[in-house]
Amino acid sequence: MKSIINKIVLFFVLLDNIFLPIDIGVDFRLNYLVMIIYIVYYACTHKSIELNKKKSLVLLAGVVLFLAITILTAESFFLVIKQLILISITFTFSYLLLNSYRFDYIKLFKDYIILITLAGIIVVIQFIGTISNLTFLVDYSYLGLDTGGIRLNAPRGRFHSWFYEPSFMAYAFMPVIFIAVARLFGVGNLLSIRRSIFLIVILFMAKSTLGLLGLLLSVFILILSKYPIYKKPIFLLCLIIGLIGSSYLIYKIPAVKFRIDETYTLFKARKVTSEEIAKTNLSTYALYSNFKITQASLREAPLFGTGVGTYELNYDKHLNNVIPTSNWRNNFKINRQDANSLLFRILVETGLIGTVLLILFILKNKIPYRQVNSTIQQNLWMINNGILVLLTLRFLRQGHYTMLGFILMILVYYMTNQKTKRIAQI
């Protein structure tokens, strides 16, 4: 029974685009309610929680220090508290879920892979629904899902299962896509060759620029990790040529080329005009406007930022000063709360110090391939490095702290590193 409940709860981690009509100052998603119910369920059905006392004390000390700095520097204590409550609920849920899995990250990811495969099958169903003009197979808004622009995307050959948009599906898929690519390189055994190819093909059907970038990054990490190409210059040259060629082919995909060209044109301009803003698409405008807001915010609070959850204050404060009047600026508040990029949001809310600490945490907990000596270690390495690719993509875009199991992935990223070290000591 516990195994089934864990699978259901893990599914709701990925089903985060059902919103409940509850006004508490945040968009209250159904999966937040599921997390709260699960915490209560865990307290009633599990007898103990596995904790490392030393690491728990270090974490507690870090939290106290963080709160002290936040209280002294935050521009809005209310917004900070609201965000910290949401993060605390998600962190508690994630840790209890891992406890329920007995910190078996391979078992957790086997269940995760099942759910991602299900999402891939739904993409196939959406493709069939599009060519047969059966809308109910494509758009699931009748089930209460906010399916974003699926009715516009699907006829253009862009599918994203039950997720809000193609990039969201790419985020959910990315750790598994790394595992799939690794399997094609003969690493690990979490996926079959056939399923690996299937999931990579499904990723292409999303036509997400970030997803394809993640695929390239996965190949790059695997080649550098598995093969000592730095010792053989000819292999390094072939890798560089291959990556350039692959990048060019991906760039030539019309949807990708349009996005890259438009973004490059906007960012290279010395002074962007209202006409240039009006001509750009919504995603490019979101990236550019939040980049300019981040620049302006850093000038005012470079070291410690303005406090977790306060990005929206900076957005309202700087938008009209850094973006000329236009239809986008006057009528839309694009990524007002999450900055469109984790890097932008972390910079604004925690400053350069918080950003550097996060980057150091990520670098320190990456599992190097040289530590991999068994199939179990290979599987842990794949999970860890797959999450690394996900973190890289989230740094580029998507600044929501709790969306699509982000905190769960951060915990797994750290704990797989710790487990690999313990195995190496045996």
N, C-alpha and C positions, 0 to 999 in steps of 0.2 A: 504493500500500500504506500509506504513512504517513497519508494522508487517512482511510482506512478505520479504521486503528488509533486515530487521534485521535477519530473518532466513537464507537468502542466505549468508549474510556477516558472520554470525556465522558458517555456513558450511565451508566457505573459511578459517576460523581460523583453522579448522581441516584438511583442504586440503593444506598442506604446503610442498608437495613434487612434485610440478611443478615448474621448474626453467626456467627463461627467459634468453635469450642470451644477457644479459646486463652486461658489465664488469665495475663495480664501486668499486671493491675491496672487495665485499662480494658476496656470492651466492644470487642473486636477485630472490626471490621466487615470484610466481604470487600473493600470498596473501599479500605481501608487497604492490604491486600495488593496490590491492583491498582496503587495509587500507588507502592509500593516497587518492584514489578516494572517499572513504566513508567520510573522513575528509572534503573534499571539498563539498560533497553532504550535509553533516550535516550543514556546514556553510551557505549553500544556502537555506535549507528547514526548519531549526529549528530557532526559534526566540531567544531562551535563553539557557544558560547552568547553571545548578544548582551547586553552589559552596558554601562551608562552608568557610567564610572568615578567621576565626581563624585558621582552620586546613590548609587552603591554604597558609597562612603566615608561619606557622610552617614548612610545606613542602618546601616552597621556601627558608626559612632559612637553612634547612637541605641540600638542593641542592647546595646553595651557599657555605656552609661549605665543602661539598663533593668536589665541583669543586676546591676550594682553596687547599685542601689537595692533590687532584689529580695533579694539576699544579705543586705543589712543589715536589711530589714524583714519578710521572709517568715516566717510562722509554721511552715511546713513546707518545707524546702528540697527534700525528696524529691518532694512533690506538684508543686512548681514545675518541677523538672527533667522530671518525667514529662509535664507539660502542654506544656512548651517543646519536647520531642522530637516530640510529636505535631503541634504547630503547625509546627515546622521541616520535617517530612516533607511536610505538606500544602502549605506555602508553596513548597518546592522543586519538588514535583510541579506545582503550578499555574503557576509561572514557566516551567518546562521545556515544559509544554503550550502556553503562549502563544508560546514560542520556536518550537515546532514549527509553529504556525499563522503564524509570521513576524509576530507581533503584528498580524495582520489581525483586529481585533475584530468587524468586520462578518461575515467568513466564520465566525468562531467562533460568533456568534449565529445565523447561518443554520442551522448544525448544531444548536445548542441549540433553536431553534424547531422543527426536525424532531422532536426527542425530546419536546418538550412537546406537539406535535401527536399523537405516538404515545400519550402519556399520556392525552390527550383522547379518542382513539379507544377506548382501553381503558375509560374511564368509560362510553362508549356501550355497550360490550360488557357491562360490569357491570350497566347498566340493563336490557339485554335479558335477562341471566342472572337478575336479580331478578324480573322480571315473568313469566319462563318457569320459575322455580323450579329453575334449573340452577346449583347452588352452585359448581361448578368454574369457571364463568365469572366469579364474583364474588370468591371468596376464593382467593388464590394461595399460601396457606401450604404447599401440597404441593410448591411449587417452592423452599421454603426461606426464603421471605419472611416477615418478621414484619409481618403486615397489620393489627395492632392490633384495633380493634373493628369491622372491615368487616362482619362478620355481623350485628351489631346496627345499624350505621349505614345499610347499604344498604336494608333494609326500611323505614327511616324517610325514605328519599329523600336520604341523604347518601352521596355516592360520592367516593372519593379514589384511584382508579387503583391503582398498586402501592405508593403511599406509606403510611406508618404511620397517619396520621390526616388529616382534612380540612385542618387548618392547615398541615401539612407540604406538601401539594399546593399550597396557596395560596402558600407561600414560593417553591417551585420555579417556579410559573407567573408570579409577579408581574412580573419584568422584561419578560416577553413580553406580559403583559396590558397593561402601559403602552404597549408598541409597538403592540398591537392598537387601543387607544383612540386613540393618536396617528394611526394610519392612518385611523380614522373622522373625524378632524379634518383630514385631508389632509396629514399630516406623514410623510415618509419613504416607503420602498418595500420594507421587509423582509417585509411581509405583504400578502396580498390582502384586500380588503374581506370576502369570504366567509369566509376562514379567521379573520379578526379576530373576526367575529361568532360563529363556532363556538367559539372559545376562551373568549370572554366568557361564552357560555351554559354551557360546561363549568364555569367558575368558580362560577357560580350553583348548579350541581348539587352542589358540595361543601358548600354552606350554611355556609361558614366565616365567622364574624364578622370575623376579621382580613382574609380575602380580600376581602370586600365593602367593608371600610374602605379597603383598598388600591385598590380600583376607584374609590371616591369620591375618594381622594387623587390618583389619576392624572388624573381629570377636572378636579379643582381646579387642579393644576399646569399642565395643558395650557391651560385657559382663561386663567389668569393670565399664562402665558408668551406665548401666541400673540396674544391680544387686549389692547390697551391700555385695559382697562376702568376703570382708575383715572382715566382722563381723561374718562370718561363715566359719571357717577353712576348713570344709569338702568340701564346694563348691569351695574354692580356690584350694584345692588339686585336685579335679575333673577337674578344669580348666587347671591346670598345666599338668595333665596327658593327657587331651584331646588335648592340644596344642602340646605336645611332640609327641603324636600319629599322629596327623594330619601332623605335620612337617615331621615325618618319612615317611609317605605315599607319601607326595609330593616329598620328597627326592628320593624315589624309582622310580619315573618317569625317564626313561633312559636319556632323554635330560637334565633334571634338575640335576640328579646324576653326569653325565659326567662333567657338568659345575662346580658344587660345588667341586668335587674331584680335578679337574685340578687346580682350583683357589687356593684351600687349599695347594696343593703340591707346587705350585709356591711361595706362600707367606711365607710358613714355612721354605723354604730353606735359609740358612745363606748367601750363595753366589750363585746366579743363573748363570748357564753356558750358552754358546751359544747353546748347544744341548738341554737344557731344554726350552729355549726360542723358538727354532725351532719346538719343539714337541707340543707346546700349540696352542689352537685355537685363532682366531683373536680377539674375544671379551675379552678373558682372558688376552691376551697380552696387549690390549688397557687399561684395568683396571690397570694392574700391572705397565706398563710403565708410565702412567700418575700419579700413586701413587708415584713412585720414583722421577719423575720430581717435583711433589709438595713438597716432602721432601727437595729436593735440593734447591728449590726456597725459601722455608720458612726460611732456614738457612741464606739467604742473605737479605731478606726483611720481617721479621716476623710480624711487627706491622701494617703497612699500605699497604703492598703489593706493586706491581709494576704498578698498575693502571688498571681500567676496560678496557677490550679488549686487554690486553697485554700478555695473556697466551701464545700465539704463540711464542713470543720472548723467554720466559722461556723454551718452548719446544725445540726450535732450539738450545738454549744455553746449555741445560743439557742432552739432549737425549743420545748423544754418550758417556757421562761420567757415566751414571747410568745404561745403558743397553748394554750388550755385543753384539758384531757384530753378526748379524743373518739375515735371509731372511726378517723377519718382519721389523727389524729396518732399513735395508738398502734400502728397496723398498717401504715402506709404512709410511705415516705420519698420524697415527691413532689418531683422535680427537685432532689434533694439535691446533685447535682454541677453543674447548669447554671443554677439559680436561676429557671427559668421565663421569664426576661427577660434580654436582653443588657444592658440598662441596670442592672438589679439586680446582675448578676454583675460588670460592669465597676466599678461603684461599690464593691462589697465587695472585689474583688481588686486594683484599681489605685487606689482612692480618688478623691477629687474631682479631683486633678491629672490622673490618667490619663483620667478621664471627660471633662474639659474638653478635653484634647488630642485625644481621639478625635472629639469634636463639632466642634472647629475643623478637623480634617482633612477631615471630611465636608463642612462648609460651604465650605471653600476649594476643594475639587475638584468641586463641582457646576458643570456647564456651563450658563451662562445662555443663554437662547434668542436674545439679541441677537447672539451670535457665530455664529449659524447662517445661512450664505449659500449653501449648496449641498446637494444630496441626500446626499452623503457626510457632511457636517456634521450634517444632520438625523438621519441614522441613528446617528451617534455620540452626538448629544444624547439621542435616545430611549433608547439603551442605558444611558447615564450616569444619566439621570433615572429610568429603570426600576429600576436598582439602588438609587437613592436611596429610592424607595418601599419596596423590599425591606428596606433598612437601617432605615427607620422602623418597619416591622412587627417586625423582629427586636429592636429596642429595646424594643418593647412586650411581646413574648413570644418565647421560644426563645433561650436563652443559650449554646447549644453553639457553640464557636468553629469547629469544622471540619465541621459537618453541612451537607449539600446544597450543597457547593461554596462555602461562605461566603467563605473566603479567596480563592478564584479570583475571586469577584465583587468583593471589595475591590480586588484588583489591577486588574481591568478598569475599575472605577470611577475609579481614579487615572490609569490610562494613557490612557483615552479623553479625559480632561481635558487631559493633556499633548499628545496627538496633535492635538486641536482647536486648541490654542495654536500648534502648529507649522504647521498648515495656514493659520491666520490670518496668519502672518508671511510666507507665500509671496506 
